[in-house]
Amino acid sequence: MATKKVLLTKDKPFYKGNLHCHSTWSDGALIPEELKDQYKARGYSILAITDHEHVNSHAYLDDEEFLTITSTELAIKEFPEQSTLKNFNMKVCHLNLYAKERDNTKTVCYNSVLDHFSKGERRAALANLEEYDRVYGKDGINEIIRIANENGFFVCYNHPRWSLENYGDYCGYEGLWGVEICNYGVNAGGIYEYDINVLDDFLRDGKRVFASCGDDNHLQTGDSFGAFVMVNAPELTYDSVISALLKGDFYTSTGPAIYELYTEGNKVFVACSDARQITMSTRGRRSESVIAPVGETVCKAEFELCEQDGYFRIDVIDAQGNRANSQAYFLEDLKCENK
């Protein structure tokens, strides 16, 4: 009998979350309490308020139905003293750092030149930190990722298109937990930042990186409530949600839902919300799709795996062109777990 491997399950809750967000603690328009109200009212349970350059816990906002993730966003620039709002051609690398433990508020690799946001008492507290010289380029960025990992954070690589980075830049990055395949705020600003190919670049280079996404909202017109994760965790606690994120028990979406995903033998089964198309992609150019007839929808699909596939991932596309993207699942891992 073929062994069934459950990857996403309807037997555990799915919690909706935004993993990239800014408040008045840096360059956002709303205070953290207002952000909670806005997101909770729209069915979100998880929010990472990734204000720039200093790690913050917002655990005081947490309740039984809402959880914040201790986090920050760091910038590494070609020209540290120049602003991306003035030098539109400067390459940068932005990284989100998420704390594995809620109370870990250690700010790492602090650089006061890059901190345009801290003021008053917060600035005074950060002034006691040792200055870190952030160097743009593969080696400098990898050093920051390494330090973040060693200090209890997992790291997401943000909006590569807005950052003007291409494969020649990011192919050398090591130690990342995830990469944003969609950044809704950047999309709203006019730069196309929905690129699953960046994830495949990492995966085909043998790097186990998860697909992530976020609003990256500053609560300006149209930059919010558009790109989210659905975390498949047994309960809404910090440890449970972080564990699910670290294991890849979540998917990204701009609209559609994935209800269930599992393998059985060499078959992949997926159940989802009404869709125009469900696709299985692999490490190579082989793929399979189930496409609804014109005027109809599909809500489930079955695909067959072969030895050359390396990994597979699922894309669900609805009638409006919105997408849900699963993580990539490596066949060698599934075989080991099925022994």
C-alpha positions in Angstrom: 0.0 0.0 0.0 1.4 3.4 -1.0 2.2 5.7 2.0 0.3 8.9 2.2 2.3 12.0 3.1 0.3 15.0 4.2 1.8 18.4 3.3 -1.1 20.8 4.0 -4.1 19.5 5.9 -7.6 20.6 6.7 -7.3 18.8 10.0 -5.3 21.7 11.4 -6.3 25.4 11.3 -5.0 27.8 8.6 -4.0 31.2 10.1 -3.9 34.2 7.7 -0.8 36.4 8.1 1.1 39.4 6.8 4.8 38.9 7.2 5.9 42.4 6.0 4.5 45.6 7.5 5.5 49.0 8.7 4.1 51.3 11.4 4.8 54.8 12.7 7.8 53.2 14.6 9.6 53.6 11.2 8.0 54.9 8.0 4.4 53.6 8.2 1.3 55.7 8.6 -0.5 53.8 11.4 0.6 53.1 15.0 0.8 49.3 15.8 -2.5 49.3 17.6 -4.2 50.6 14.5 -2.5 48.0 12.3 -3.8 45.3 14.5 -7.3 46.7 14.3 -7.1 46.9 10.5 -5.8 43.4 9.9 -7.8 41.6 12.6 -11.0 43.2 11.1 -10.1 41.5 7.8 -9.6 38.0 9.2 -5.8 38.1 9.8 -4.5 36.3 12.8 -0.7 36.9 12.3 1.2 40.1 11.8 4.9 40.8 11.6 5.5 44.5 12.0 8.9 44.7 10.4 9.9 48.3 11.1 13.2 49.3 9.8 16.6 48.7 11.4 15.6 47.8 15.0 14.0 44.6 16.3 10.7 45.1 18.1 8.3 42.9 20.0 4.6 43.8 19.9 3.5 41.0 22.2 1.4 43.6 24.1 -1.0 43.4 21.1 -1.4 39.6 21.2 -4.6 37.9 22.2 -6.3 34.6 21.7 -7.1 35.5 18.1 -4.1 37.6 17.1 -0.4 37.1 17.2 2.5 39.4 16.4 5.9 38.2 15.3 9.0 39.9 16.7 10.9 41.2 13.6 12.6 43.9 11.7 13.8 44.8 8.1 17.4 45.6 7.4 18.8 47.4 4.4 22.2 46.9 2.7 22.9 49.6 0.1 25.5 50.1 -2.6 25.8 53.7 -1.3 24.8 53.7 2.4 24.5 57.5 2.8 22.1 57.8 -0.2 18.4 57.4 -0.2 16.5 55.0 -2.5 13.9 57.7 -2.8 16.5 59.9 -4.6 18.9 57.5 -6.2 16.5 55.4 -8.1 19.3 53.3 -9.8 21.1 52.1 -6.7 21.1 48.4 -5.9 20.0 47.4 -2.4 19.3 44.2 -0.5 16.5 44.2 2.1 16.2 41.4 4.6 13.4 40.6 7.1 14.6 39.1 10.3 12.0 37.1 12.3 12.8 36.0 15.9 12.4 32.3 16.7 11.6 33.3 20.3 9.1 36.1 21.0 11.3 37.9 23.5 14.4 38.1 21.4 14.6 41.8 20.7 18.4 41.9 20.0 19.2 44.4 17.2 22.0 42.9 15.1 24.3 44.5 12.6 23.1 48.0 13.6 24.3 50.9 11.5 23.2 54.4 12.5 23.8 55.8 9.0 21.1 53.5 7.7 18.7 54.2 10.5 16.6 57.1 9.3 13.7 56.3 11.6 14.6 56.0 15.2 14.1 59.1 17.3 14.2 60.3 20.9 14.5 57.6 23.5 14.7 54.8 20.9 17.6 56.5 19.2 19.4 57.0 22.5 19.0 53.3 23.4 20.4 52.2 20.0 23.3 54.6 20.3 24.8 52.2 22.8 25.1 49.5 20.2 28.4 48.8 18.4 28.4 50.2 14.8 28.4 47.5 12.1 29.7 48.3 8.7 27.2 46.8 6.3 28.9 46.1 3.0 26.8 45.6 -0.1 27.7 42.5 -2.1 27.6 38.7 -1.7 30.1 38.4 1.1 28.8 41.3 3.1 25.2 40.2 2.8 26.0 36.6 3.7 27.8 37.8 6.8 24.7 39.6 8.0 22.5 36.6 7.3 25.0 34.4 9.2 25.0 36.8 12.2 21.2 37.0 12.2 20.9 33.2 12.1 23.4 32.8 14.9 21.4 35.3 17.1 18.1 33.4 16.8 16.5 34.9 13.7 15.5 33.4 10.4 15.8 35.6 7.3 13.7 36.4 4.3 15.1 38.0 1.1 12.7 40.8 0.1 11.4 42.3 -3.2 14.4 41.5 -5.5 12.9 43.4 -8.5 12.4 46.7 -6.5 15.9 46.2 -5.2 17.2 46.0 -8.8 18.9 42.7 -8.0 19.1 39.8 -10.5 20.3 36.3 -10.5 24.0 37.3 -10.7 23.4 39.1 -7.4 21.2 36.8 -5.3 22.5 33.4 -6.5 25.4 33.7 -4.0 23.2 34.4 -1.0 23.4 31.6 1.6 21.5 30.8 4.8 18.1 32.3 3.8 14.9 30.9 5.1 12.7 32.4 2.4 12.3 34.7 -0.5 9.4 37.1 -1.3 7.7 35.9 -4.5 5.2 38.6 -4.1 5.4 42.0 -2.5 2.0 43.7 -2.7 3.0 47.2 -1.8 5.7 47.3 -4.5 3.2 45.9 -7.0 0.8 48.7 -6.0 3.6 51.2 -6.6 4.0 50.0 -10.2 6.9 47.6 -10.1 5.9 44.0 -10.9 7.0 42.1 -7.9 5.3 38.7 -8.3 8.1 36.4 -9.5 8.0 32.7 -8.7 11.1 32.3 -10.9 13.3 33.8 -8.2 12.3 31.0 -5.9 13.1 28.4 -8.6 16.5 30.0 -9.1 17.3 29.3 -5.5 15.8 25.8 -5.6 17.5 24.8 -8.8 20.8 25.8 -7.2 20.2 23.3 -4.4 19.1 25.8 -1.8 16.2 24.9 0.4 14.4 28.2 0.5 10.7 28.8 1.2 8.2 31.0 -0.8 7.1 33.9 1.3 5.2 37.1 0.6 3.8 40.2 2.3 2.1 43.5 1.9 5.2 45.6 2.8 2.5 48.2 3.5 2.9 51.7 4.8 -0.9 52.1 4.7 -1.0 54.3 1.6 -3.6 53.8 -1.0 -3.9 50.3 -2.3 -0.8 48.8 -0.6 -2.5 46.6 2.0 -4.4 43.3 2.4 -3.2 41.8 -0.9 -0.4 39.3 -0.3 -0.6 36.9 2.6 0.5 33.6 4.0 -1.7 30.8 5.3 0.0 29.1 8.2 -1.1 25.5 8.8 -0.4 25.2 12.6 -2.1 23.3 15.4 -2.7 26.5 17.5 -2.2 30.2 17.4 0.8 30.5 19.7 4.2 31.9 19.0 6.0 28.6 19.2 3.5 26.8 17.1 3.4 29.4 14.3 7.2 29.8 14.2 7.6 26.0 14.1 5.2 25.8 11.1 7.0 28.6 9.3 10.4 26.9 9.8 9.0 23.6 8.6 7.3 25.2 5.5 3.8 24.3 6.7 2.3 27.3 4.9 1.5 28.6 1.5 1.4 32.1 -0.1 -1.6 33.7 -1.7 -3.1 36.8 -3.3 -6.6 35.3 -3.2 -7.1 31.6 -3.7 -7.1 29.0 -1.0 -5.3 25.6 -0.8 -7.4 23.3 1.5 -5.4 20.1 1.3 -2.2 18.9 -0.3 -0.7 15.4 -0.1 1.2 12.7 -1.9 0.4 9.0 -2.1 2.9 6.8 -3.9 3.9 8.8 -7.0 0.7 10.8 -7.1 0.0 14.4 -5.9 -3.4 15.4 -4.8 -4.6 19.0 -4.2 -7.9 20.5 -3.1 -8.5 24.2 -3.4 -11.0 27.1 -3.8 -12.6 27.6 -7.3 -9.8 28.1 -9.8 -9.2 28.6 -13.5 -6.1 26.5 -13.4 -4.1 24.2 -11.1 -0.5 23.6 -12.1 2.3 21.3 -10.8 5.8 22.6 -11.6 9.1 20.7 -11.1 12.8 21.4 -11.0 13.0 20.7 -14.7 10.7 21.9 -17.6 8.2 19.1 -17.0 4.9 20.3 -15.6 1.2 19.4 -15.6 -1.9 21.5 -15.4 -5.6 21.0 -14.9 -7.5 23.8 -16.7 -11.2 24.5 -16.3 -13.3 24.7 -19.4 -14.4 28.3 -20.4 -17.0 29.6 -17.9 -16.3 26.8 -15.4 -13.9 26.2 -12.5 -11.9 23.4 -11.0 -11.3 22.8 -7.3 -9.1 19.7 -7.2 -6.4 18.0 -9.2 -4.3 14.9 -9.4 -0.8 14.8 -10.8 1.8 12.1 -11.4 5.5 12.4 -10.3 8.5 11.0 -12.0 12.1 10.4 -10.8 13.5 13.4 -12.7 11.2 15.9 -11.1 13.5 16.7 -8.2 10.9 18.7 -6.5 7.3 19.8 -7.2 5.2 22.8 -6.2 1.6 23.8 -6.8 0.2 27.0 -8.2 -3.5 27.8 -8.1 -4.8 30.5 -10.3 -8.4 31.9 -10.0 -10.6 33.7 -12.6 -9.1 37.1 -11.7 -5.5 35.9 -12.1 -4.8 35.8 -8.3 -2.5 33.0 -7.2 -1.8 30.7 -4.4 1.6 29.0 -4.3 2.6 26.0 -2.3 6.1 25.4 -1.0 8.5 23.2 -3.1 8.6 19.6 -1.9 11.7 17.6 -2.7 11.1 14.0 -3.7 14.2 12.7 -1.8 12.7 14.1 1.4 9.3 12.5 0.7 11.1 9.1 0.1 13.1 9.4 3.3 10.0 10.2 5.4 8.0 7.4 3.8 10.6 4.7 4.8 
